[in-house]
Amino acid sequence: MADYLLVQALNGLVIGVIYAVIAAGLTVIFSILRIVNFAHGEVYMMGGYFAYFAIKLLGIPPMGAVLVAMALSLALSVVVERAFLTPLYSPTTERKGDYGILVTFGISIFLRNIALIIFGPYPLRPPSFITGALIAGGFVMTWDRVFDAAAGVLMLIALLWFMHRTSWGEALNAVSQSRESAAICGINDQRFYMLAFGLGGALAGGAGALVGPIYSLSPSMGLIPDTQAFAIVILGGMGSVAGSILAGLLIGVSESMFVALFPDPSRSLTYAQAFSLLVLMVVLLVRPTGFFGRTHTALE
Amino acid sequence: MRIPTLIASLVLLALALAFPHLVNAYWLSVSILAIFYAIITASWTLLVGYAGQFSFGHMAFVSLGAYTSGLLVTSFGVPIPLGMLAGIIVCAVVGSGVGYVGLRMRGPYLALFTVAFSEVLRIIFVSETEITGGSGGLEVPPLFHIRSDIPYYYLGLILLAASLGAMVALVSSRWGLFFRAIRENEQAAAAAGVRVIRFRVLAFAIASSFAGLAGGFYAHYVGILTPDIGSVDQMGLVVAMAVIGGAESLVASVIGALVLEVAIEALRSYGEWRLVIFGAALLLVIRFARNGLLPLAWDRLARANPRLRRVFAG
């Protein structure tokens, strides 16, 4: 039993890294654009398919396909942002929060259904990054999971470096603190909305490309990670990248512990989906600002 | 001006009453489903468009009303009308509960909370197979024991007319003003003496009751319930209906629901492309005509012919 729990905990940690990548993307978008992106899970889904077709059609090796998927997800996000999100920055738009919810919800429905037509309802599984499994004593973990964890950590480090050590990251931070002050300092805020939405999309798409070989790809695969990412972002505190990373790991591990310890195995997997939703509801009720959230202000 | 309006309403009424005898059984059943969606869409509009409480959990209340009635009737032999009434009451109580715990949230937080609530409820309906039948579905006895759908059509029409009448009366009363005041600015509304807490909870309770009513009607019409009616995609359909019609007007959203449901069936030969088309239509409407297509059309018409303005204002 103890071995089983340890394996479950390590699997949870791997999934937690993936969750953290998705949630960090959602956080970047939230802190700059001040909207909750309901289409984030669908960009994650598209990232998975981008990687799949980069491997199958273009013959790109699986690891390179992750980068291709990130680039294409970034491009997709920038197009979406320019086409649908510009009213968020216009002073004449009424109730911007409501607009952001509705329009991203609409985008998620559109992407999910167009994916259903283009890619079909059947699950697709891209080839492994590294075949085989890591075996140490009684402990087994596929190399795919090891690679996913390593690549996820790399993405998170790159994100933190970008946000804190580059001038573009500084500018993003400035825009997130005050659009007006940033504009006074000569920062073209439009460009950084594009950058933030694209960056968030690239992270989601990269996560989708990473999970492909573990879980298969399907058009509805974004639904659950999307709500899980919301739970993580709110638990970590909206707007805090470090909080999202911590909360992602926490939710990943506690979710797989929940599956391992749930008394009725026939239901444990369906109720595992409800687990993060319950966490989300409890956190929203008890501490809506999460671990590291900035003050709980109404959205503009 | 009054006599043409009267004639137009009478013609519409006569058409609605004669409708089941003019179409075949297939389109009759489509129109019953359209009525079902119209009740849901109108109550969602009441909650979101008027009271400004962003909820994506409305279909959860439809499924709650449906399953409450269905389970009471199949397991305890409760008469169907009582079961439907129980569904409405359960939805009102749970709805006020959700409204109450949602008090500290607004905007996207509330939307997330209601999505989570809705998914948890759906997962419970899927997982507790001994009680609900899970994804396989729950068989529910029909309301009328005849082979024709005509009685369902008239019942649905009565329910829709009564619900819409009640909601229109509500939004044009003082309470309706309170709802809109809360939507525009909660602090200002509270400062002006609106009891914000009471009316936010009330908005949820009322809207959820209508959802429960629609759910009960659906359950005993279709005869088999699956957890899918509470899914996010169903919610998306209702959002599309309300927004394309016009989410700030009850009548516009009802027309949106009726037209969209009929359009979905009429475009059946396009298969899966239909949802993409509606998704795209939803996006374009949100982006370029946020108040919906009907208010836009009304505005144009009223500008072209000022005498019509009074009709549309009413």
HADDOCK unambig.tbl for C-alpha pairs under 7 A between the chains (distance, minus, plus):
assign (segid A and resid 36 and name CA) (segid B and resid 108 and name CA) 6.32 0.50 0.50
assign (segid A and resid 84 and name CA) (segid B and resid 287 and name CA) 6.31 0.50 0.50
assign (segid A and resid 97 and name CA) (segid B and resid 107 and name CA) 6.31 0.50 0.50
assign (segid A and resid 98 and name CA) (segid B and resid 107 and name CA) 6.57 0.50 0.50
assign (segid A and resid 101 and name CA) (segid B and resid 108 and name CA) 6.61 0.50 0.50
assign (segid A and resid 103 and name CA) (segid B and resid 283 and name CA) 6.34 0.50 0.50
assign (segid A and resid 103 and name CA) (segid B and resid 286 and name CA) 6.37 0.50 0.50
assign (segid A and resid 106 and name CA) (segid B and resid 279 and name CA) 6.20 0.50 0.50
assign (segid A and resid 106 and name CA) (segid B and resid 282 and name CA) 6.36 0.50 0.50
assign (segid A and resid 106 and name CA) (segid B and resid 283 and name CA) 5.64 0.50 0.50
assign (segid A and resid 107 and name CA) (segid B and resid 283 and name CA) 6.80 0.50 0.50
assign (segid A and resid 109 and name CA) (segid B and resid 236 and name CA) 6.90 0.50 0.50
assign (segid A and resid 109 and name CA) (segid B and resid 279 and name CA) 6.02 0.50 0.50
assign (segid A and resid 110 and name CA) (segid B and resid 276 and name CA) 5.59 0.50 0.50
assign (segid A and resid 110 and name CA) (segid B and resid 279 and name CA) 4.59 0.50 0.50
assign (segid A and resid 110 and name CA) (segid B and resid 280 and name CA) 6.30 0.50 0.50
assign (segid A and resid 113 and name CA) (segid B and resid 275 and name CA) 6.30 0.50 0.50
assign (segid A and resid 113 and name CA) (segid B and resid 276 and name CA) 5.61 0.50 0.50
assign (segid A and resid 114 and name CA) (segid B and resid 276 and name CA) 5.77 0.50 0.50
assign (segid A and resid 117 and name CA) (segid B and resid 272 and name CA) 6.62 0.50 0.50
assign (segid A and resid 267 and name CA) (segid B and resid 127 and name CA) 6.28 0.50 0.50
assign (segid A and resid 270 and name CA) (segid B and resid 123 and name CA) 6.72 0.50 0.50
assign (segid A and resid 270 and name CA) (segid B and resid 127 and name CA) 6.60 0.50 0.50
assign (segid A and resid 271 and name CA) (segid B and resid 123 and name CA) 6.95 0.50 0.50
assign (segid A and resid 274 and name CA) (segid B and resid 120 and name CA) 5.40 0.50 0.50
assign (segid A and resid 274 and name CA) (segid B and resid 123 and name CA) 6.71 0.50 0.50
assign (segid A and resid 277 and name CA) (segid B and resid 116 and name CA) 5.25 0.50 0.50
assign (segid A and resid 277 and name CA) (segid B and resid 120 and name CA) 6.79 0.50 0.50
assign (segid A and resid 281 and name CA) (segid B and resid 113 and name CA) 5.90 0.50 0.50
assign (segid A and resid 281 and name CA) (segid B and resid 116 and name CA) 6.76 0.50 0.50
